[in-house]
Amino acid sequence: MRLGRGGLILLVGMSAAPPASANFNLIGAGLASCGTWTQNRKRPTLDTKQIEQWMLGFLSGAGYIGAPKYDPLNGLDAPAVLAWVDNFCAANPLKSISDAGYSFIDTHPK
């Protein structure tokens, strides 16, 4: 099921994780653990680029849907974002990569 523009804006603004009542599908590299993120970033492979691009696309999409109120990438570049996710995932290896994305959005609303 697809989430409408208003629903994602509400979702993005509510918390670091989607509410239990959120009705959307999450697919792709974001389902992997932060432990996987950290391991891949230490020894880059083709999978590393996949998870990095998933994260950047996820955050770009949040900015697209949430604009102008929410723009988590405002004033940042890819290395800064990836370094932030590195820190989050090092501290939270059992969380998912998407959890890192939700937390990034929550701490970088604009």
C-alpha positions as CSV (number, residue, x, y, z in Angstrom):
1,M,0.0,0.0,0.0
2,R,1.2,3.5,-0.8
3,L,1.4,6.2,1.7
4,G,0.0,9.6,0.6
5,R,1.9,12.9,0.8
6,G,0.1,14.0,3.9
7,G,0.6,10.7,5.7
8,L,4.4,10.8,5.1
9,I,4.7,14.3,6.3
10,L,2.9,13.3,9.5
11,L,5.0,10.2,9.7
12,V,8.3,12.1,9.2
13,G,7.4,14.7,11.8
14,M,6.2,12.4,14.6
15,S,9.1,10.5,15.8
16,A,12.3,8.6,15.1
17,A,10.3,5.5,14.2
18,P,7.1,5.2,12.4
19,P,4.0,4.9,14.6
20,A,2.7,1.4,15.0
21,S,-0.4,2.5,13.0
22,A,1.7,3.6,10.0
23,N,0.6,1.8,6.9
24,F,3.4,1.6,4.4
25,N,5.8,-0.9,3.0
26,L,9.5,-0.8,3.5
27,I,11.7,-2.8,1.1
28,G,15.4,-2.9,0.2
29,A,18.6,-2.5,2.1
30,G,16.9,-0.5,4.9
31,L,15.8,-3.8,6.4
32,A,19.3,-4.9,7.1
33,S,20.8,-4.3,10.5
34,C,23.1,-1.5,11.5
35,G,25.7,-4.2,12.3
36,T,25.6,-5.0,8.5
37,W,26.0,-1.2,7.8
38,T,29.0,-1.0,10.0
39,Q,30.6,-4.1,8.6
40,N,30.1,-3.0,5.0
41,R,31.4,0.5,5.6
42,K,34.6,-0.9,7.2
43,R,35.3,-3.2,4.2
44,P,33.6,-1.5,1.2
45,T,32.0,-3.8,-1.4
46,L,29.3,-3.4,-4.0
47,D,26.8,-4.0,-1.2
48,T,28.2,-0.9,0.6
49,K,27.2,1.3,-2.3
50,Q,23.8,-0.2,-2.3
51,I,23.1,0.5,1.3
52,E,24.6,4.0,1.2
53,Q,22.4,4.8,-1.9
54,W,19.4,3.3,-0.2
55,M,19.9,5.6,2.8
56,L,20.5,8.7,0.7
57,G,17.5,8.0,-1.5
58,F,15.3,7.3,1.6
59,L,16.4,10.7,3.1
60,S,16.0,12.5,-0.2
61,G,12.5,11.1,-0.5
62,A,11.6,12.2,3.0
63,G,12.8,15.7,2.0
64,Y,10.8,15.6,-1.2
65,I,7.6,14.6,0.5
66,G,8.1,16.7,3.6
67,A,9.2,20.0,1.9
68,P,9.1,22.8,2.8
69,K,8.6,21.9,6.5
70,Y,11.0,18.9,6.5
71,D,14.3,18.7,4.6
72,P,16.6,16.4,6.6
73,L,19.4,16.9,4.0
74,N,19.4,20.7,4.1
75,G,23.0,22.0,4.2
76,L,24.5,18.5,4.3
77,D,26.5,16.5,1.8
78,A,26.7,12.7,1.4
79,P,29.9,12.2,3.5
80,A,28.3,14.1,6.4
81,V,25.1,12.0,6.2
82,L,27.0,8.7,5.9
83,A,29.3,9.7,8.9
84,W,26.2,10.4,11.0
85,V,24.7,7.0,10.1
86,D,28.1,5.4,10.9
87,N,27.9,6.8,14.4
88,F,24.3,5.8,14.9
89,C,24.8,2.3,13.7
90,A,28.0,1.8,15.7
91,A,26.0,2.8,18.8
92,N,22.9,0.7,17.8
93,P,24.1,-2.4,15.9
94,L,20.9,-4.3,16.4
95,K,18.6,-1.6,15.0
96,S,17.8,-1.6,11.3
97,I,19.3,0.8,8.7
98,S,15.8,2.2,8.3
99,D,15.8,3.0,12.1
100,A,18.9,5.0,11.4
101,G,17.1,6.9,8.7
102,Y,14.1,7.6,10.9
103,S,16.4,8.9,13.6
104,F,18.3,11.1,11.1
105,I,15.0,12.6,10.0
106,D,13.9,13.2,13.6
107,T,17.2,15.0,14.5
108,H,17.5,16.9,11.2
109,P,14.1,18.2,10.4
110,K,15.3,21.2,8.4
